[in-house]
Amino acid sequence: MLELAQVTNEASLEILAHAYQQLLRYMVFAYQESDGAKRSVFLIFNYRAGLWYPLLPAPGSGDAKHAERDIELERQLQATLADALPIVNSPDDWFQFRGTPF
């Protein structure tokens, strides 16, 4: 996941370098923990800030459409990715994406 996140970050930085960020606000990358897993992990890139943050729906919440999030696991993933990606520091600044159909 780290290698894919780094490659994705490089592509996102290239978009920023060409001033296309005004056309985009967020980019969402969805990962499943394993084949057949019902739970997804989302990495969100905020083009305006040039920063990443994780979004993990809480078990039983269904998907990212719901407000329940696994904040503890998001913070663990934040710490894991911090060496590879520029990460938003405060979870309070992470957009919720409620009602988003992904």
mmCIF file of the C-alpha atoms, coordinates in Angstrom:
data_MODEL
# 
_entry.id   MODEL 
# 
loop_
_atom_site.group_PDB 
_atom_site.id 
_atom_site.type_symbol 
_atom_site.label_atom_id 
_atom_site.label_alt_id 
_atom_site.label_comp_id 
_atom_site.label_asym_id 
_atom_site.label_entity_id 
_atom_site.label_seq_id 
_atom_site.pdbx_PDB_ins_code 
_atom_site.Cartn_x 
_atom_site.Cartn_y 
_atom_site.Cartn_z 
_atom_site.occupancy 
_atom_site.B_iso_or_equiv 
_atom_site.pdbx_formal_charge 
_atom_site.auth_seq_id 
_atom_site.auth_comp_id 
_atom_site.auth_asym_id 
_atom_site.auth_atom_id 
_atom_site.pdbx_PDB_model_num 
ATOM 1   C CA . MET A 1 1   ? 0.000   0.000   0.000   1.00 0.00 ? 1   MET A CA 1 
ATOM 2   C CA . LEU A 1 2   ? 2.849   2.424   0.783   1.00 0.00 ? 2   LEU A CA 1 
ATOM 3   C CA . GLU A 1 3   ? 4.416   2.022   -2.640  1.00 0.00 ? 3   GLU A CA 1 
ATOM 4   C CA . LEU A 1 4   ? 1.098   2.610   -4.380  1.00 0.00 ? 4   LEU A CA 1 
ATOM 5   C CA . ALA A 1 5   ? 0.457   5.629   -2.141  1.00 0.00 ? 5   ALA A CA 1 
ATOM 6   C CA . GLN A 1 6   ? 3.866   7.076   -3.049  1.00 0.00 ? 6   GLN A CA 1 
ATOM 7   C CA . VAL A 1 7   ? 3.265   6.626   -6.783  1.00 0.00 ? 7   VAL A CA 1 
ATOM 8   C CA . THR A 1 8   ? -0.188  8.168   -6.412  1.00 0.00 ? 8   THR A CA 1 
ATOM 9   C CA . ASN A 1 9   ? 1.349   11.072  -4.501  1.00 0.00 ? 9   ASN A CA 1 
ATOM 10  C CA . GLU A 1 10  ? 3.856   11.692  -7.293  1.00 0.00 ? 10  GLU A CA 1 
ATOM 11  C CA . ALA A 1 11  ? 1.029   11.791  -9.855  1.00 0.00 ? 11  ALA A CA 1 
ATOM 12  C CA . SER A 1 12  ? -0.937  14.179  -7.644  1.00 0.00 ? 12  SER A CA 1 
ATOM 13  C CA . LEU A 1 13  ? 2.078   16.462  -7.234  1.00 0.00 ? 13  LEU A CA 1 
ATOM 14  C CA . GLU A 1 14  ? 2.473   16.513  -11.014 1.00 0.00 ? 14  GLU A CA 1 
ATOM 15  C CA . ILE A 1 15  ? -1.130  17.716  -11.316 1.00 0.00 ? 15  ILE A CA 1 
ATOM 16  C CA . LEU A 1 16  ? -0.327  20.451  -8.786  1.00 0.00 ? 16  LEU A CA 1 
ATOM 17  C CA . ALA A 1 17  ? 2.801   21.432  -10.714 1.00 0.00 ? 17  ALA A CA 1 
ATOM 18  C CA . HIS A 1 18  ? 0.714   22.095  -13.821 1.00 0.00 ? 18  HIS A CA 1 
ATOM 19  C CA . ALA A 1 19  ? -1.830  24.250  -11.954 1.00 0.00 ? 19  ALA A CA 1 
ATOM 20  C CA . TYR A 1 20  ? -4.736  21.866  -12.514 1.00 0.00 ? 20  TYR A CA 1 
ATOM 21  C CA . GLN A 1 21  ? -5.635  21.873  -8.817  1.00 0.00 ? 21  GLN A CA 1 
ATOM 22  C CA . GLN A 1 22  ? -8.243  24.563  -9.481  1.00 0.00 ? 22  GLN A CA 1 
ATOM 23  C CA . LEU A 1 23  ? -10.182 21.906  -11.389 1.00 0.00 ? 23  LEU A CA 1 
ATOM 24  C CA . LEU A 1 24  ? -10.025 19.370  -8.567  1.00 0.00 ? 24  LEU A CA 1 
ATOM 25  C CA . ARG A 1 25  ? -10.737 19.501  -4.858  1.00 0.00 ? 25  ARG A CA 1 
ATOM 26  C CA . TYR A 1 26  ? -10.258 15.936  -3.631  1.00 0.00 ? 26  TYR A CA 1 
ATOM 27  C CA . MET A 1 27  ? -9.184  12.644  -5.080  1.00 0.00 ? 27  MET A CA 1 
ATOM 28  C CA . VAL A 1 28  ? -10.296 9.452   -3.364  1.00 0.00 ? 28  VAL A CA 1 
ATOM 29  C CA . PHE A 1 29  ? -8.393  6.160   -3.588  1.00 0.00 ? 29  PHE A CA 1 
ATOM 30  C CA . ALA A 1 30  ? -10.139 3.063   -2.253  1.00 0.00 ? 30  ALA A CA 1 
ATOM 31  C CA . TYR A 1 31  ? -8.293  -0.022  -1.050  1.00 0.00 ? 31  TYR A CA 1 
ATOM 32  C CA . GLN A 1 32  ? -9.662  -3.274  0.288   1.00 0.00 ? 32  GLN A CA 1 
ATOM 33  C CA . GLU A 1 33  ? -7.773  -4.955  3.109   1.00 0.00 ? 33  GLU A CA 1 
ATOM 34  C CA . SER A 1 34  ? -7.759  -8.246  1.181   1.00 0.00 ? 34  SER A CA 1 
ATOM 35  C CA . ASP A 1 35  ? -9.660  -10.096 -1.527  1.00 0.00 ? 35  ASP A CA 1 
ATOM 36  C CA . GLY A 1 36  ? -13.186 -10.641 -0.347  1.00 0.00 ? 36  GLY A CA 1 
ATOM 37  C CA . ALA A 1 37  ? -12.830 -8.186  2.542   1.00 0.00 ? 37  ALA A CA 1 
ATOM 38  C CA . LYS A 1 38  ? -15.941 -6.164  3.219   1.00 0.00 ? 38  LYS A CA 1 
ATOM 39  C CA . ARG A 1 39  ? -14.065 -3.256  4.756   1.00 0.00 ? 39  ARG A CA 1 
ATOM 40  C CA . SER A 1 40  ? -12.380 -0.590  2.661   1.00 0.00 ? 40  SER A CA 1 
ATOM 41  C CA . VAL A 1 41  ? -9.682  1.934   3.418   1.00 0.00 ? 41  VAL A CA 1 
ATOM 42  C CA . PHE A 1 42  ? -9.817  5.262   1.628   1.00 0.00 ? 42  PHE A CA 1 
ATOM 43  C CA . LEU A 1 43  ? -6.903  7.628   1.083   1.00 0.00 ? 43  LEU A CA 1 
ATOM 44  C CA . ILE A 1 44  ? -8.024  11.164  0.329   1.00 0.00 ? 44  ILE A CA 1 
ATOM 45  C CA . PHE A 1 45  ? -5.813  13.725  -1.396  1.00 0.00 ? 45  PHE A CA 1 
ATOM 46  C CA . ASN A 1 46  ? -6.805  17.352  -0.824  1.00 0.00 ? 46  ASN A CA 1 
ATOM 47  C CA . TYR A 1 47  ? -5.490  19.193  -3.891  1.00 0.00 ? 47  TYR A CA 1 
ATOM 48  C CA . ARG A 1 48  ? -5.881  22.646  -2.396  1.00 0.00 ? 48  ARG A CA 1 
ATOM 49  C CA . ALA A 1 49  ? -3.794  21.760  0.657   1.00 0.00 ? 49  ALA A CA 1 
ATOM 50  C CA . GLY A 1 50  ? -1.512  19.279  -1.141  1.00 0.00 ? 50  GLY A CA 1 
ATOM 51  C CA . LEU A 1 51  ? -2.026  16.840  1.753   1.00 0.00 ? 51  LEU A CA 1 
ATOM 52  C CA . TRP A 1 52  ? -3.373  13.342  2.346   1.00 0.00 ? 52  TRP A CA 1 
ATOM 53  C CA . TYR A 1 53  ? -5.526  11.761  5.033   1.00 0.00 ? 53  TYR A CA 1 
ATOM 54  C CA . PRO A 1 54  ? -7.077  8.334   5.632   1.00 0.00 ? 54  PRO A CA 1 
ATOM 55  C CA . LEU A 1 55  ? -10.789 7.562   5.910   1.00 0.00 ? 55  LEU A CA 1 
ATOM 56  C CA . LEU A 1 56  ? -11.838 4.269   7.464   1.00 0.00 ? 56  LEU A CA 1 
ATOM 57  C CA . PRO A 1 57  ? -15.526 3.610   8.000   1.00 0.00 ? 57  PRO A CA 1 
ATOM 58  C CA . ALA A 1 58  ? -16.110 1.930   11.359  1.00 0.00 ? 58  ALA A CA 1 
ATOM 59  C CA . PRO A 1 59  ? -16.942 -1.787  11.310  1.00 0.00 ? 59  PRO A CA 1 
ATOM 60  C CA . GLY A 1 60  ? -20.674 -2.215  10.901  1.00 0.00 ? 60  GLY A CA 1 
ATOM 61  C CA . SER A 1 61  ? -21.211 1.279   9.533   1.00 0.00 ? 61  SER A CA 1 
ATOM 62  C CA . GLY A 1 62  ? -21.543 -0.160  6.040   1.00 0.00 ? 62  GLY A CA 1 
ATOM 63  C CA . ASP A 1 63  ? -19.404 2.217   4.018   1.00 0.00 ? 63  ASP A CA 1 
ATOM 64  C CA . ALA A 1 64  ? -18.121 5.767   3.671   1.00 0.00 ? 64  ALA A CA 1 
ATOM 65  C CA . LYS A 1 65  ? -21.666 7.121   3.336   1.00 0.00 ? 65  LYS A CA 1 
ATOM 66  C CA . HIS A 1 66  ? -22.090 6.958   7.100   1.00 0.00 ? 66  HIS A CA 1 
ATOM 67  C CA . ALA A 1 67  ? -20.681 9.239   9.775   1.00 0.00 ? 67  ALA A CA 1 
ATOM 68  C CA . GLU A 1 68  ? -19.135 6.481   11.898  1.00 0.00 ? 68  GLU A CA 1 
ATOM 69  C CA . ARG A 1 69  ? -15.389 6.314   11.435  1.00 0.00 ? 69  ARG A CA 1 
ATOM 70  C CA . ASP A 1 70  ? -12.664 4.205   13.002  1.00 0.00 ? 70  ASP A CA 1 
ATOM 71  C CA . ILE A 1 71  ? -10.659 7.159   14.325  1.00 0.00 ? 71  ILE A CA 1 
ATOM 72  C CA . GLU A 1 72  ? -8.152  4.970   16.182  1.00 0.00 ? 72  GLU A CA 1 
ATOM 73  C CA . LEU A 1 73  ? -7.263  3.004   13.059  1.00 0.00 ? 73  LEU A CA 1 
ATOM 74  C CA . GLU A 1 74  ? -7.190  6.214   11.001  1.00 0.00 ? 74  GLU A CA 1 
ATOM 75  C CA . ARG A 1 75  ? -4.584  7.617   13.386  1.00 0.00 ? 75  ARG A CA 1 
ATOM 76  C CA . GLN A 1 76  ? -2.527  4.421   13.139  1.00 0.00 ? 76  GLN A CA 1 
ATOM 77  C CA . LEU A 1 77  ? -2.630  4.631   9.356   1.00 0.00 ? 77  LEU A CA 1 
ATOM 78  C CA . GLN A 1 78  ? -1.770  8.335   9.551   1.00 0.00 ? 78  GLN A CA 1 
ATOM 79  C CA . ALA A 1 79  ? 1.363   7.471   11.556  1.00 0.00 ? 79  ALA A CA 1 
ATOM 80  C CA . THR A 1 80  ? 2.282   4.674   9.125   1.00 0.00 ? 80  THR A CA 1 
ATOM 81  C CA . LEU A 1 81  ? 1.932   6.891   6.062   1.00 0.00 ? 81  LEU A CA 1 
ATOM 82  C CA . ALA A 1 82  ? 3.542   10.005  7.568   1.00 0.00 ? 82  ALA A CA 1 
ATOM 83  C CA . ASP A 1 83  ? 7.030   9.048   6.344   1.00 0.00 ? 83  ASP A CA 1 
ATOM 84  C CA . ALA A 1 84  ? 5.812   8.398   2.801   1.00 0.00 ? 84  ALA A CA 1 
ATOM 85  C CA . LEU A 1 85  ? 3.191   11.115  2.250   1.00 0.00 ? 85  LEU A CA 1 
ATOM 86  C CA . PRO A 1 86  ? 2.447   14.658  3.358   1.00 0.00 ? 86  PRO A CA 1 
ATOM 87  C CA . ILE A 1 87  ? -0.386  14.027  5.829   1.00 0.00 ? 87  ILE A CA 1 
ATOM 88  C CA . VAL A 1 88  ? -2.944  16.413  7.320   1.00 0.00 ? 88  VAL A CA 1 
ATOM 89  C CA . ASN A 1 89  ? -1.979  16.590  11.003  1.00 0.00 ? 89  ASN A CA 1 
ATOM 90  C CA . SER A 1 90  ? -5.341  17.032  12.685  1.00 0.00 ? 90  SER A CA 1 
ATOM 91  C CA . PRO A 1 91  ? -8.209  14.564  12.128  1.00 0.00 ? 91  PRO A CA 1 
ATOM 92  C CA . ASP A 1 92  ? -10.518 17.543  12.735  1.00 0.00 ? 92  ASP A CA 1 
ATOM 93  C CA . ASP A 1 93  ? -9.412  18.831  9.317   1.00 0.00 ? 93  ASP A CA 1 
ATOM 94  C CA . TRP A 1 94  ? -10.327 15.602  7.514   1.00 0.00 ? 94  TRP A CA 1 
ATOM 95  C CA . PHE A 1 95  ? -13.408 16.035  5.331   1.00 0.00 ? 95  PHE A CA 1 
ATOM 96  C CA . GLN A 1 96  ? -16.048 13.434  6.210   1.00 0.00 ? 96  GLN A CA 1 
ATOM 97  C CA . PHE A 1 97  ? -17.435 12.609  2.718   1.00 0.00 ? 97  PHE A CA 1 
ATOM 98  C CA . ARG A 1 98  ? -20.865 11.837  4.157   1.00 0.00 ? 98  ARG A CA 1 
ATOM 99  C CA . GLY A 1 99  ? -23.306 10.699  1.500   1.00 0.00 ? 99  GLY A CA 1 
ATOM 100 C CA . THR A 1 100 ? -20.602 10.066  -1.084  1.00 0.00 ? 100 THR A CA 1 
ATOM 101 C CA . PRO A 1 101 ? -21.408 7.042   -3.282  1.00 0.00 ? 101 PRO A CA 1 
ATOM 102 C CA . PHE A 1 102 ? -18.109 5.154   -3.112  1.00 0.00 ? 102 PHE A CA 1 
# 
